[in-house]
Amino acid sequence: MTPTFCASCDNVEPTSRKRQPTQWLCLRHKRLEGMGFVNPDYWTHEEPFARCRDVNYGLCPLFTPLRENKNDQD
């Protein structure tokens, strides 16, 4: 099996790609606003998407190959 790398995935939030790879965000893993989901009494202000490093363990079922030029139409 070939591992899935976020660097080759079209689901990385474009502005987060300008950061360190550990800070990249995945567009396919949206967070619900405010809830930490560990403790219902704890609310946090987090980024709107989960970090790629926390959701891709090498075989991401939501992996979408990176398009060479996003301006090209299919």
Backbone torsions as a table, in degrees:
resi	resn	phi	psi	omega
1	MET	NA	143.3	177.7
2	THR	-95.1	128.1	179.1
3	PRO	-68.5	153.6	176.5
4	THR	-93.8	126.2	178.2
5	PHE	-109.3	131.6	178.8
6	CYS	-60.6	-28.3	178.4
7	ALA	-61.8	-22.7	-179.6
8	SER	-106.9	15.0	-175.5
9	CYS	-109.7	137.9	-179.4
10	ASP	-79.2	-6.9	-177.2
11	ASN	-88.2	0.6	177.0
12	VAL	-73.5	129.1	-179.9
13	GLU	-60.6	122.4	-170.4
14	PRO	-54.6	-43.2	-178.5
15	THR	-71.4	-26.3	178.4
16	SER	-73.6	-20.7	177.5
17	ARG	-62.8	-19.0	179.3
18	LYS	-77.4	-11.7	179.5
19	ARG	-91.2	-177.3	172.4
20	GLN	-62.2	146.8	-179.8
21	PRO	-55.1	-29.5	178.8
22	THR	-70.3	-11.0	-179.4
23	GLN	-104.5	0.5	-179.3
24	TRP	-64.7	147.0	-179.8
25	LEU	-113.0	145.5	-179.2
26	CYS	-102.1	121.2	-179.2
27	LEU	-65.9	-19.7	-178.0
28	ARG	-87.0	-4.4	-179.4
29	HIS	-123.2	74.0	-179.5
30	LYS	-74.3	139.4	176.0
31	ARG	-93.5	147.1	170.8
32	LEU	-79.4	134.3	-172.8
33	GLU	-60.4	129.8	169.9
34	GLY	84.8	-24.2	-173.3
35	MET	-92.6	133.0	177.2
36	GLY	-85.4	-23.8	177.6
37	PHE	63.0	17.3	169.7
38	VAL	-105.6	-42.6	179.8
39	ASN	-135.5	121.2	-176.0
40	PRO	-64.7	-13.9	178.5
41	ASP	-91.5	-4.9	-178.1
42	TYR	-107.6	117.7	177.5
43	TRP	-112.2	140.0	-176.6
44	THR	-132.4	155.9	176.5
45	HIS	-106.6	97.1	-177.6
46	GLU	-110.9	172.3	176.3
47	GLU	-66.1	158.1	-173.0
48	PRO	-71.6	-12.5	-179.8
49	PHE	-130.3	153.8	176.0
50	ALA	-70.6	152.9	178.0
51	ARG	-75.6	141.2	-178.9
52	CYS	-54.5	-42.0	-177.3
53	ARG	-62.0	-23.5	-178.3
54	ASP	-90.7	-11.4	-176.7
55	VAL	-120.6	-15.1	179.0
56	ASN	-106.9	112.2	178.7
57	TYR	-106.5	23.0	175.1
58	GLY	106.3	-18.8	177.2
59	LEU	-136.0	62.3	-175.1
60	CYS	-70.3	120.9	179.6
61	PRO	-71.5	-12.6	-179.9
62	LEU	-100.1	6.1	-178.7
63	PHE	-57.1	132.2	175.1
64	THR	-127.9	120.4	-178.3
65	PRO	-55.1	139.5	179.6
66	LEU	-64.6	129.7	176.6
67	ARG	-79.5	139.0	-178.3
68	GLU	-60.7	-51.2	-178.7
69	ASN	-132.7	111.0	-176.3
70	LYS	-66.9	-13.5	179.1
71	ASN	-82.5	-15.7	177.6
72	ASP	-70.3	142.8	177.2
73	GLN	-106.5	144.9	-179.4
74	ASP	-75.5	NA	NA
